[in-house]
């Protein structure tokens, strides 16, 4: 997405950025990739938090 860095920076410079970012992702055909990235990053963060707090995760 480096080709769109200026546009993305402008999106996040104002309130309501997440919705505008999702609209941008639809426009460039990358929404599904974003959802895959977001899900993987969320799972990783949650697993790390559980490990840091002594919570055992199955699966």
C-alpha positions in Angstrom: 0.0 0.0 0.0 3.0 2.3 -0.2 1.6 3.7 -3.4 -1.3 5.1 -1.3 0.6 6.3 1.7 -0.4 9.9 1.4 -4.0 9.1 0.9 -4.0 6.7 3.9 -2.3 9.4 6.1 -5.0 11.9 5.1 -7.7 9.3 6.0 -6.3 8.9 9.5 -5.8 12.6 10.1 -9.5 13.2 10.8 -12.2 11.8 13.0 -14.1 8.8 11.5 -11.0 7.4 10.0 -11.8 3.7 10.3 -14.9 3.9 8.2 -13.1 6.0 5.5 -10.2 3.5 5.6 -12.7 0.6 5.0 -14.2 2.5 2.1 -10.7 3.0 0.7 -10.0 -0.8 1.0 -13.2 -1.6 -0.9 -12.1 0.9 -3.6 -8.7 -0.7 -4.0 -10.0 -4.3 -3.7 -8.2 -5.1 -0.5 -11.0 -5.4 2.1 -10.8 -9.2 2.4 -7.0 -9.0 2.9 -7.6 -6.4 5.6 -10.1 -8.7 7.4 -7.6 -11.6 7.2 -4.8 -9.4 8.6 -7.0 -8.0 11.3 -8.2 -11.4 12.5 -4.7 -12.8 12.6 -3.3 -9.8 14.5 -6.2 -9.9 17.0 -5.7 -13.6 17.6 -1.9 -13.1 18.1 -2.5 -10.2 20.5 -5.0 -12.2 22.5 -2.8 -15.2 22.7 0.1 -13.1 23.9 -2.1 -11.4 26.5 -3.3 -14.8 27.8 0.3 -16.1 28.0 1.4 -13.0 29.8 -1.5 -13.4 32.3 -1.1 -17.2 32.9 -4.2 -18.2 31.0 -3.8 -21.4 29.1 -5.5 -21.4 25.6 -6.5 -24.6 24.0 -6.4 -25.0 20.2 
